[in-house]
Amino acid sequence: MPYVITSTCIDVKDGICQKVCPVECIYEGGRMMYIQPDECINCGICVSVCPVQAIYEDVDVPGEEEEFIAANVEFFGPDVTGWGMPGGVSPKYVSKLDVPLVRDHPVQEPPPKPSP
C-alpha cells in the first residue's frame, strides 16, 4: 500500500520526507508535498521523519483525512500537473500548483519551532 500525505503538511512543506525517500517519490506542490502512489515502494521512512505526522499508509489514513488519498493521485494527473509518473525528484518537478482540496484549504500557521 502506498503512503499518503495529509492536511497537516499544508503550509509546512518541511521537505525532510523528500530528502530521505530512497525512490524520490515525494514531490513539492504549492502548499504541500505529494506522494506519487505508483512510485512509492512502501518503505515508510518518510513517516518516521515527518515533523507534523502528515504521512500515513493509505489503509491507515484517518477518516477525516481520507480525501487526501485521492488528492495525492490527482496532483499527478492531467487536471493539475500532468506529470503522471515523473520518475524522481528534480527541479523540473516542483510546482506552484495544488489540487483544489489543498488550494482552497484555510491557511495554517506553521508549528512552533522547538526551544533549544
N, C-alpha and C positions, 0 to 999 in steps of 0.2 A: 504494500500500500504506500502511495506517495505521501509526503508531508505537505502541509498547507500552512501558509502564513495568514494570520487573522488580524482583527482590528487593533490590537494593542501595538502593532507596528506602524500604524498610520501616524504620520508626522514625527516619527522617531528615526526610522531607517538607520539604525546603528551600523549595520553593514558587516559586523563580525561574522554573521552567518555565511555571508557570501565569501569571506576570506577563508573559512575553514572547509567549505564544501569541496570534497575531492573530485566531483564531476562538474563543478561550476554550473549548477542548475538553478541558482538563485539570481534573479535579475532585478535591477532597480527601475522602479516606476517613479512617477512624480511625487507621490506622498508615502509610498510604502514599497517594500520588496515583495517579489512574487516568485514562487517555485514552479518551474516548468515540470508538470507531473510525469511526462513521458521520459524526461531525462533523469529524474530523481531515482537513486538506487536504494532508497530507504535505509540509509546508514544511521540516521538520527544524530549525527554530530552537530548539526545546526541547532537542534533542540537544547543541547547541553550548554551552548554558549549564548543563547538569546537572552539579553538582559531584561526583556519585558514579557517573557513567557508567551510569545505570539505564535509559536510553531507547534503544530500537533500532527500526529499521524491522521490521515483523513477519516479513519473509522473512530477516532477519539475526539474529534472536534466537538466542543460543547454545543448544545442545541442552539443557543442564541448566536453562534458564530458559523453555523452550517452554510450560510450563503457564501462564505469565503472559499468553500471548496470549488464552487463554480467560478468565482471571481478569479482564482489563480489560473484556471483554464482559459477563461475569457480574455485575460490580459494578452495572451499569445495569439489569439485568434484575429480574424480579418477586421473585426469591428473596433479593435484597439490598436495593437502594434503590427499585426500581420506577420509576426516573427515565426510562428509555427514552432519548430524545434531548432533554436539557434545554434546549439552545439557547443556552448561555452561562453562565458562572460568575456566581453571585450568592450572597448569604448563605443563600438558600433551599436551595441545592445544595452544602451542606457536610454531611458525615455522620460519625458516630462508628462507622459500620458498615464492615466489610471482608468480602471473600469468605473462605470457610473456609481456603483456602490461606494467606492473609495473617494472618487471625485466629489460626491455630494455629502460625504460624511462630515459632521461638525469638526472644526479644528480642535485638536487635542493638545494640551500643554505637555511638553516633554517631561519625563520623570526627573525628579531632583537628582543632582549629582551626589554621590556618596561623599561624606566628610572624610578628610584624610586621617 
